[in-house]
Every structure is written in C-alpha cells, then in structure tokens.
Amino acid sequence: MDVKGKRIYCVGICGTGMSSLAVHLASLGAQVEGSDNSAGYYTAEFLAEHSIPVHAGCSRHRLLNASPDLVLYSAAYDPNSHEELRAAQEHGVPCISYPDMLSVLSRHTSSICVAGSHGKTTTSVMVLRGLDALGVSAAALIGTSFRGGTPPYDVLVIEACEYRRHFLKYHPDIAVITSLDHDHVDCYPTMRECTEAFQAFAYRASSALVLGRTADVQHPQGITVIPCGLGGQQEYRAEPMSEKYTLHPWGLAGAFLVPGDHIAEDALAAMAAVTSWCRKQGRVLGNGEIQKLFDAVRSYPGARRRFESVGEASGVLVYDDYAHHPREIEAVISGIRDRWPHRRLVVDFVPHTFSRTAFFLDDFAQALSLADEVILQDIYPSQREQGHGAEADSGDIAALVPGSRWFRDYDSSFRYLAGSLKSGDFFITMGAGENRNLSFRVLDALRHREG
C-alpha cells in the first residue's frame, strides 16, 4: 500500500498500537496527525519525537479541516457513534480500523506476528532487536514505543492481539504464540473459546509456527512447528543455571538484564522466530550471527511499560510494568524476588477492566499477596466498557489482601508513598491507567528527599 504523500488522520492515535502504526506510516512518507481523549499519554512523547501532531479531544471540524485522504481508527471506537468518524464517513473519506490496516500491510509485506496471552510485547521487542543485530530492517507495529528500522523494510514485526479475534485478520509468515491463558473474558467467556481463537491464529502461519510452553494448540501440516519452553526434553528449550540460562539448540549461555524465567522463555521464542524467518529468506545463520542474535535478546533492557526502570533515589528502586493479569503479576514479582531477594517489595496496582477484575478476583488477590505491601487504585476501564453494573471494584481486591490500601485518587497514593517508602525498598507500579506517571512523581519526591 503506497501511502507516500497521503494525508492520514488517526483517531485514538495515542493507543500503543496506533502510535506505532502512525510512526510507521510517517516513515513511509505519509502526512500523519491524529486525536485522542487526552494528549497526556506517554505515547504522545513518542509521537512528538517523530513530529506527529496530537490533538486532545475529538472535533469533526478539525478532522474535516485536515482534509484527510484516509482515516484510521482504534478498534476501541465505534465508527457509527464517534463524532470524527461519523464526519469522515459523511464526507466520503475512507475509514479503516487498526486491525484492518495491519491486515492490509501484512498481506503485502513479509511479517512475523507475535501473539500470546502474556509476553507479546517483550517477545516482539526482542525479535526487533535480534533482526537489527543481523542487519535486517524491520518495522515495529507493536504495543510499546519502540523505534524500528528504516524503510525500505524487509519485514513487519506485528504484536498480534487476540482481543475480539483481531489477530485472525493478519497474514504471518512466521507466527508466534508465546503463551495461552484465559483472558479478555468479555469476548472469551470460556477457556475453550480462547483456545479456539489461538488455534485459528496458528493456522494462519504460512511458513513457521513457534509455540511457547503453555501454547497447546493444534497446528497446520506443511509448515515448520517449533515447540519451546523452560526445561523439558524439546529441542528448543531454556535451561536455568543459577542466574544464567542456556538456550538450546544453540547451547549459548548467559545472564539476562531483566529477571525472570518468563524473560528467558520470551528470548527463546524470539530467537526461534528470527532464525525461522531468516531460513525462509534463504539465509542460514552462522555461529557468529547466532551469537549476535543471542546477545541482542539477552541484553533486552525492558521497554516502556514492560519492566521499565524508572530510576533510583533515596535507596529506593523504582520500576513500572503493564502487568494486568494475575499470571503476569506473579511472573514479575517472582523475577524481582530472584534478583533482589532482600528488598521490601511495594506494589501499586491499577486493575484494567471491570470484567477482568471480577472474573479473576481471587487470583489477583493471591498474586498481589506475594508483595510485602500493596497499594490499589480504582479500576481503569476499557473504552469498550459501557458500565460495570454489579461487577467487582478495587475494594474487593483490597478486602482479600491483608494490609493493603485502596486509594481513590493518585494524589492520595502519591502522598502516602512519598512519605512511607524507605531505603532498601523496591517500588513498582503495575497495571493500566496513569500509574506510570505516579512512578515518576514518586521518584521525583524521593530525589527531593535526598536534598
């Protein structure tokens, strides 16, 4: 799809995927701008770095004055009710949703699509880092602010979200399913429905399919299938050795910058995906290139909202992570305990969606109880949630986690944390919403405490 010189307006431009798509299209020569409910999201910084204007709020007049050739919109919005989208349609401007646009792009360019209940973004970034180390220019269409290669692109790296089966629109040469767990209960009421969706995604791979340890799905014949995971007897496996891991079949060992078994498993899947894509291109990697690939994935430092190091002050380490599912919370806390066993762990958590909170209430309580102290914020609802009725709120989690505190606003939690954190603590914000901003506010307060 040739977008050079086209005027493209993005509705919901600050969404993590939409912002990456906007940057990608701008790199191809499109004139891109867009709107969102707020221009204060962290992705706005990423867009500003690429000189892409972001407008706060929606305005039919602003959209029409932009005279766009094409309007792209987040799948979170209903084109029949959104003010800007209705204006575009009334004036004959083509409107394409985010997943439909990725469908078009992946139909015309080679792609590696990374799906999975957990680990999609981390694995996608590792794939991008690995390809870059091998001199391959890859476009980043993923759920974090990450600068990919430069055009012309050899391959698209797409984070393939399973919500509403959006990933079934994509056309992967190499498909990855990092993990399979029940989530998005509003569209997958049962685990069986969730599994069936991932199984359908597996059948979209045209060349190779990489399956993580928990991704137990049927797969098509006639393609390369690579099961991988932690330990076991399979050819592709990560074997833990103290603070290091050996990745097979390459036999390469080393420590990872980010702690946790799940990180080693993500790295293994990323290496399998990259080597499979190279093999499809007729490129067999030598030992030196495999070493470069391994070094690139194990030196993954985290990404924005993915075990992001915010800083250290007054003896307190401050991190942020998007973990919003009980299994993800457990994995992050386990990694922290392994790397920093003597630090007191304080978690500030913002649950994401009322439906997920209600469904996994006991699991959230169990996972959060692994921390030494838990701060809870109000639930951050999805744009798609029209009301939560009798479903759970953060207070229900607080009631199940002894000693936890529930604050109804960020200012209250900030004041408490700024006064209570002490040297030797590990503080991490988790979940959705604005708590990443809270982590930076807390860090600033700790720096002022230092004098």
C-alpha positions as CSV (number, residue, x, y, z in Angstrom):
1,M,0.0,0.0,0.0
2,D,1.6,3.3,-1.1
3,V,0.9,6.0,1.4
4,K,3.7,8.4,0.4
5,G,2.2,12.0,0.3
6,K,-1.2,10.8,1.7
7,R,-2.8,12.8,4.5
8,I,-3.8,10.3,7.2
9,Y,-5.7,11.2,10.3
10,C,-5.6,8.7,13.2
11,V,-8.5,8.6,15.7
12,G,-7.2,7.2,19.0
13,I,-3.6,7.9,18.0
14,C,-2.2,7.6,21.5
15,G,-3.1,4.0,21.8
16,T,0.1,1.9,22.0
17,G,-0.6,0.1,18.7
18,M,-2.0,3.1,16.9
19,S,1.0,5.3,17.9
20,S,3.4,2.7,16.4
21,L,1.3,2.5,13.2
22,A,1.3,6.3,12.9
23,V,5.1,6.4,13.2
24,H,5.4,3.6,10.7
25,L,3.2,5.4,8.1
26,A,5.0,8.6,8.7
27,S,8.3,6.8,8.0
28,L,6.8,5.8,4.6
29,G,6.2,9.4,3.7
30,A,2.6,9.9,4.8
31,Q,1.5,13.2,6.5
32,V,0.1,11.9,9.8
33,E,-1.8,13.6,12.6
34,G,-4.5,12.4,15.0
35,S,-6.6,12.8,18.0
36,D,-7.2,11.1,21.4
37,N,-9.2,11.7,24.5
38,S,-6.1,13.2,26.1
39,A,-2.7,14.3,24.7
40,G,-1.1,13.3,28.0
41,Y,-0.4,9.7,27.4
42,Y,3.2,8.5,27.4
43,T,2.9,7.6,23.8
44,A,2.5,11.3,22.9
45,E,6.2,11.7,23.7
46,F,7.0,9.0,21.1
47,L,4.8,10.7,18.5
48,A,6.3,14.1,19.2
49,E,9.8,12.6,18.6
50,H,8.6,11.9,15.1
51,S,6.9,15.3,14.6
52,I,3.4,13.8,14.5
53,P,0.7,16.3,15.8
54,V,-1.6,15.0,18.5
55,H,-4.9,16.8,19.3
56,A,-6.7,16.4,22.6
57,G,-10.4,15.5,22.3
58,C,-12.4,14.9,19.1
59,S,-13.7,17.6,16.7
60,R,-15.5,17.0,13.4
61,H,-14.4,20.4,12.2
62,R,-10.8,19.7,12.9
63,L,-10.9,16.4,11.1
64,L,-12.6,18.0,8.1
65,N,-10.2,20.9,8.0
66,A,-7.3,18.4,7.9
67,S,-8.7,17.1,4.5
68,P,-7.5,13.6,5.1
69,D,-7.2,11.0,2.3
70,L,-7.7,8.3,4.9
71,V,-8.9,8.0,8.4
72,L,-7.5,5.2,10.7
73,Y,-9.2,4.4,14.0
74,S,-8.6,2.4,17.1
75,A,-10.9,-0.6,17.3
76,A,-11.9,0.7,20.7
77,Y,-14.1,3.2,19.0
78,D,-17.5,2.7,17.3
79,P,-17.4,4.3,13.8
80,N,-21.2,4.8,14.0
81,S,-21.1,6.9,17.1
82,H,-17.7,8.6,17.2
83,E,-18.0,12.3,16.2
84,E,-14.9,12.4,14.0
85,L,-15.5,9.0,12.3
86,R,-19.1,9.9,11.5
87,A,-17.9,13.2,10.0
88,A,-15.4,11.4,7.8
89,Q,-18.0,8.9,6.6
90,E,-20.5,11.6,5.8
91,H,-17.9,13.3,3.6
92,G,-16.8,10.1,1.8
93,V,-13.4,9.7,3.5
94,P,-12.3,6.1,3.7
95,C,-12.2,4.8,7.3
96,I,-10.1,1.7,8.3
97,S,-9.7,0.2,11.7
98,Y,-6.3,-0.5,13.2
99,P,-6.6,-4.4,12.8
100,D,-7.9,-4.0,9.2
101,M,-4.9,-1.7,8.3
102,L,-2.5,-4.3,9.8
103,S,-4.2,-6.9,7.7
104,V,-3.5,-4.9,4.5
105,L,0.1,-4.3,5.5
106,S,0.8,-7.9,6.4
107,R,-0.8,-9.1,3.1
108,H,1.8,-7.2,1.1
109,T,4.9,-7.4,3.2
110,S,6.6,-10.3,4.9
111,S,5.7,-10.4,8.6
112,I,6.4,-12.0,12.0
113,C,3.3,-11.9,14.1
114,V,3.7,-12.4,17.8
115,A,0.6,-13.5,19.7
116,G,0.1,-14.9,23.2
117,S,-1.8,-14.2,26.4
118,H,1.4,-12.9,28.0
119,G,4.8,-11.8,26.7
120,K,3.7,-10.4,23.3
121,T,5.4,-7.0,23.6
122,T,8.6,-8.3,25.2
123,T,9.0,-11.0,22.6
124,S,8.2,-8.6,19.8
125,V,10.9,-6.1,21.0
126,M,13.4,-9.0,21.3
127,V,12.6,-10.0,17.7
128,L,13.2,-6.5,16.6
129,R,16.5,-6.2,18.5
130,G,17.6,-9.6,17.0
131,L,16.7,-8.6,13.4
132,D,18.5,-5.3,13.9
133,A,21.6,-7.1,15.1
134,L,21.6,-9.1,11.9
135,G,21.3,-6.0,9.7
136,V,17.6,-6.6,8.9
137,S,15.4,-3.5,8.7
138,A,12.1,-4.3,10.5
139,A,9.1,-2.1,11.0
140,A,7.7,-2.1,14.6
141,L,3.9,-2.4,14.8
142,I,3.8,-3.3,18.5
143,G,2.3,-2.3,21.8
144,T,5.1,-0.1,23.1
145,S,7.0,2.9,21.9
146,F,9.9,1.3,20.1
147,R,11.8,2.7,17.1
148,G,12.2,0.1,14.4
149,G,14.4,0.1,11.4
150,T,14.2,2.4,8.4
151,P,12.5,1.9,5.0
152,P,12.6,0.1,2.8
153,Y,11.5,-2.6,5.3
154,D,12.4,-6.2,4.9
155,V,9.8,-7.4,7.4
156,L,7.0,-6.3,9.7
157,V,7.0,-7.3,13.3
158,I,3.4,-7.2,14.5
159,E,2.2,-7.7,18.0
160,A,-1.0,-9.7,17.3
161,C,-3.6,-9.1,19.9
162,E,-6.3,-11.7,20.4
163,Y,-9.0,-9.3,21.6
164,R,-12.1,-9.7,19.6
165,R,-10.1,-12.1,17.4
166,H,-8.4,-9.2,15.7
167,F,-5.3,-11.3,15.1
168,L,-7.2,-13.5,12.7
169,K,-7.1,-10.7,10.2
170,Y,-3.3,-10.9,9.9
171,H,-1.1,-12.8,7.4
172,P,2.0,-14.0,9.2
173,D,4.9,-15.8,7.5
174,I,6.1,-16.6,11.0
175,A,3.6,-16.9,13.8
176,V,4.5,-17.0,17.5
177,I,2.2,-17.9,20.3
178,T,4.2,-17.2,23.5
179,S,1.6,-18.5,25.9
180,L,-2.0,-19.4,26.3
181,D,-4.1,-18.4,29.3
182,H,-7.7,-17.3,29.8
183,D,-8.1,-13.5,29.5
184,H,-10.4,-11.0,27.8
185,V,-13.3,-12.7,29.5
186,D,-15.8,-10.2,27.9
187,C,-15.2,-11.8,24.5
188,Y,-13.9,-15.2,25.6
189,P,-16.3,-16.3,28.4
190,T,-14.6,-19.8,28.5
191,M,-11.1,-21.1,28.1
192,R,-12.3,-23.2,25.2
193,E,-13.3,-20.2,23.2
194,C,-9.9,-18.6,23.9
195,T,-8.1,-21.7,22.9
196,E,-10.1,-22.0,19.7
197,A,-9.2,-18.4,18.7
198,F,-5.5,-19.1,19.2
199,Q,-5.8,-22.3,17.3
200,A,-7.3,-20.4,14.3
201,F,-4.4,-18.0,14.5
202,A,-1.9,-20.9,14.4
203,Y,-3.5,-21.9,11.1
204,R,-2.7,-18.5,9.6
205,A,1.1,-19.1,9.6
206,S,2.4,-19.8,6.1
207,S,5.9,-20.8,6.9
208,A,6.6,-21.5,10.6
209,L,4.9,-21.6,14.0
210,V,6.7,-21.0,17.3
211,L,4.8,-22.3,20.3
212,G,5.5,-21.4,23.9
213,R,5.3,-23.9,26.8
214,T,1.6,-23.3,27.5
215,A,0.5,-22.8,23.9
216,D,-1.1,-26.2,23.5
217,V,-2.9,-25.8,20.2
218,Q,-3.4,-27.9,17.0
219,H,-1.5,-26.6,14.0
220,P,-1.5,-27.0,10.3
221,Q,0.5,-29.5,8.3
222,G,3.2,-28.5,5.9
223,I,4.9,-25.8,8.0
224,T,7.7,-25.8,10.5
225,V,6.4,-26.1,14.1
226,I,8.8,-25.2,16.9
227,P,7.6,-26.1,20.5
228,C,9.8,-24.3,23.0
229,G,9.8,-23.6,26.7
230,L,11.6,-23.8,30.1
231,G,13.4,-27.1,30.6
232,G,11.9,-30.3,29.3
233,Q,13.2,-32.5,26.5
234,Q,12.2,-30.5,23.5
235,E,14.9,-29.3,21.1
236,Y,14.2,-25.6,21.7
237,R,14.4,-25.0,25.5
238,A,15.8,-22.6,28.1
239,E,17.7,-24.3,30.9
240,P,18.1,-22.2,34.1
241,M,21.6,-22.3,35.7
242,S,21.8,-20.2,38.8
243,E,21.4,-16.6,37.4
244,K,22.1,-17.7,33.8
245,Y,20.1,-19.6,31.2
246,T,21.4,-21.8,28.4
247,L,19.3,-21.6,25.2
248,H,19.1,-24.7,23.1
249,P,19.6,-25.9,20.4
250,W,22.4,-23.3,20.2
251,G,24.0,-24.1,23.5
252,L,24.5,-20.4,24.3
253,A,24.5,-19.4,28.0
254,G,24.3,-16.0,29.7
255,A,22.5,-13.8,32.1
256,F,19.6,-11.6,31.1
257,L,19.2,-7.9,32.1
258,V,15.6,-8.4,33.0
259,P,14.9,-11.1,35.6
260,G,12.5,-14.0,35.5
261,D,12.1,-17.4,33.8
262,H,9.4,-15.8,31.6
263,I,12.1,-13.5,30.0
264,A,14.3,-16.4,29.1
265,E,11.2,-18.1,27.5
266,D,10.4,-15.0,25.6
267,A,14.0,-14.8,24.4
268,L,13.9,-18.4,23.2
269,A,10.7,-17.7,21.2
270,A,12.2,-14.6,19.7
271,M,15.4,-16.5,18.6
272,A,13.3,-19.3,17.1
273,A,11.2,-16.7,15.2
274,V,14.1,-14.8,13.9
275,T,16.1,-17.9,12.7
276,S,12.9,-19.3,11.1
277,W,12.3,-16.0,9.2
278,C,16.0,-15.9,8.1
279,R,15.7,-19.5,6.9
280,K,12.7,-18.6,4.9
281,Q,14.7,-15.9,3.2
282,G,17.4,-18.5,2.3
283,R,19.7,-17.2,4.9
284,V,21.4,-19.8,7.2
285,L,22.9,-18.1,10.2
286,G,26.5,-18.9,11.1
287,N,27.8,-19.2,14.7
288,G,28.9,-15.6,14.8
289,E,25.4,-14.4,13.7
290,I,23.7,-16.6,16.2
291,Q,25.9,-15.1,18.9
292,K,24.9,-11.6,17.8
293,L,21.2,-12.6,17.9
294,F,21.6,-14.1,21.4
295,D,23.4,-11.1,22.7
296,A,20.7,-8.8,21.3
297,V,17.8,-10.7,23.1
298,R,19.5,-11.3,26.4
299,S,20.5,-7.6,26.6
300,Y,16.9,-6.6,26.3
301,P,16.6,-3.8,29.0
302,G,12.9,-3.7,29.2
303,A,10.6,-1.3,27.3
304,R,8.2,1.4,28.1
305,R,5.7,-0.1,30.5
306,R,7.4,-3.5,30.3
307,F,9.6,-3.8,33.4
308,E,10.7,-0.2,32.7
309,S,13.5,1.1,35.0
310,V,12.2,4.5,36.1
311,G,15.2,5.3,38.4
312,E,16.7,5.1,41.9
313,A,16.7,7.7,44.7
314,S,17.0,7.6,48.5
315,G,17.9,3.9,48.2
316,V,14.6,3.0,46.5
317,L,14.5,1.3,43.2
318,V,11.5,2.5,41.1
319,Y,10.1,0.4,38.2
320,D,6.9,0.3,36.1
321,D,5.2,-2.6,34.4
322,Y,2.0,-3.2,32.5
323,A,1.3,-6.5,34.2
324,H,-2.5,-6.6,34.3
325,H,-3.3,-10.3,34.6
326,P,-2.7,-12.4,37.7
327,R,-0.1,-14.7,36.0
328,E,1.8,-11.6,34.8
329,I,1.9,-10.1,38.3
330,E,3.2,-13.4,39.7
331,A,5.9,-13.6,37.0
332,V,7.1,-10.1,37.6
333,I,7.1,-10.5,41.4
334,S,9.0,-13.8,41.1
335,G,11.6,-12.2,38.9
336,I,12.1,-9.3,41.4
337,R,12.4,-11.8,44.3
338,D,15.1,-13.7,42.4
339,R,17.1,-10.6,41.6
340,W,16.6,-8.5,44.7
341,P,15.7,-11.0,47.5
342,H,16.5,-8.7,50.4
343,R,14.4,-5.6,49.3
344,R,11.0,-4.9,50.6
345,L,8.6,-5.0,47.7
346,V,5.9,-2.4,47.4
347,V,3.4,-2.7,44.5
348,D,1.0,0.0,43.3
349,F,-1.6,-1.8,41.1
350,V,-4.4,-0.4,38.8
351,P,-6.7,-3.2,37.7
352,H,-7.7,-3.0,34.0
353,T,-11.4,-3.5,33.1
354,F,-14.2,-4.4,35.4
355,S,-14.9,-7.7,33.7
356,R,-11.3,-9.0,34.2
357,T,-11.3,-7.8,37.8
358,A,-14.5,-9.6,38.6
359,F,-13.5,-12.9,36.9
360,F,-10.0,-13.1,38.4
361,L,-10.7,-11.5,41.7
362,D,-9.3,-14.3,43.9
363,D,-6.4,-14.8,41.5
364,F,-5.5,-11.1,41.7
365,A,-5.6,-11.2,45.5
366,Q,-3.3,-14.3,45.6
367,A,-0.8,-12.8,43.1
368,L,-0.6,-9.4,44.9
369,S,-0.2,-11.1,48.3
370,L,3.2,-12.1,47.1
371,A,4.4,-8.5,47.6
372,D,5.2,-7.0,51.0
373,E,2.9,-4.1,50.6
374,V,0.1,-3.5,48.1
375,I,-1.5,-0.2,47.1
376,L,-4.6,-0.3,45.0
377,Q,-6.1,2.4,42.7
378,D,-9.5,2.5,41.2
379,I,-10.1,0.3,38.1
380,Y,-9.1,1.7,34.8
381,P,-12.0,0.8,32.4
382,S,-11.7,0.0,28.8
383,Q,-13.1,2.4,26.2
384,R,-15.3,-0.5,25.3
385,E,-16.9,-0.9,28.7
386,Q,-20.2,0.9,28.9
387,G,-20.8,0.3,32.6
388,H,-19.7,-2.2,35.2
389,G,-23.0,-2.9,36.9
390,A,-22.5,-5.2,39.9
391,E,-19.0,-6.3,38.9
392,A,-16.0,-6.0,41.2
393,D,-14.1,-2.9,42.1
394,S,-10.6,-2.4,43.6
395,G,-12.1,-2.5,47.1
396,D,-13.0,-6.2,46.6
397,I,-9.3,-7.0,45.9
398,A,-8.2,-4.9,48.9
399,A,-10.6,-6.9,51.2
400,L,-8.7,-10.1,50.2
401,V,-5.1,-8.7,50.5
402,P,-4.2,-8.3,54.2
403,G,-2.7,-4.9,55.0
404,S,-3.4,-3.4,51.5
405,R,-4.5,0.1,51.0
406,W,-7.1,1.4,48.4
407,F,-6.8,5.0,47.3
408,R,-9.5,6.6,45.1
409,D,-7.1,9.1,43.5
410,Y,-3.4,9.2,42.5
411,D,-2.7,12.3,44.7
412,S,-3.6,10.4,47.8
413,S,-1.5,7.4,46.9
414,F,1.4,9.7,46.0
415,R,1.4,11.4,49.3
416,Y,1.3,8.1,51.1
417,L,4.1,6.5,49.0
418,A,6.3,9.6,49.1
419,G,6.2,9.5,52.9
420,S,6.4,5.8,53.5
421,L,9.0,4.4,51.1
422,K,12.4,3.9,52.6
423,S,15.9,2.9,51.7
424,G,16.1,-0.7,50.6
425,D,12.6,-0.8,49.1
426,F,11.7,-1.9,45.6
427,F,8.7,0.1,44.4
428,I,6.8,-0.9,41.2
429,T,3.7,0.5,39.6
430,M,1.7,-2.2,37.7
431,G,-1.4,-2.3,35.6
432,A,-3.1,0.2,33.3
433,G,-4.1,3.8,33.7
434,E,-1.9,6.7,34.8
435,N,0.2,4.9,37.4
436,R,3.3,5.1,35.2
437,N,3.1,8.8,35.8
438,L,2.8,8.0,39.5
439,S,6.1,6.2,39.4
440,F,7.9,9.3,38.1
441,R,6.2,11.5,40.6
442,V,7.3,9.2,43.4
443,L,10.9,9.1,42.0
444,D,11.0,13.0,42.0
445,A,9.8,13.1,45.6
446,L,12.5,10.6,46.6
447,R,15.1,12.7,44.9
448,H,13.9,15.9,46.7
449,R,14.2,13.9,49.9
450,E,17.9,13.4,49.2
451,G,18.3,17.1,49.2
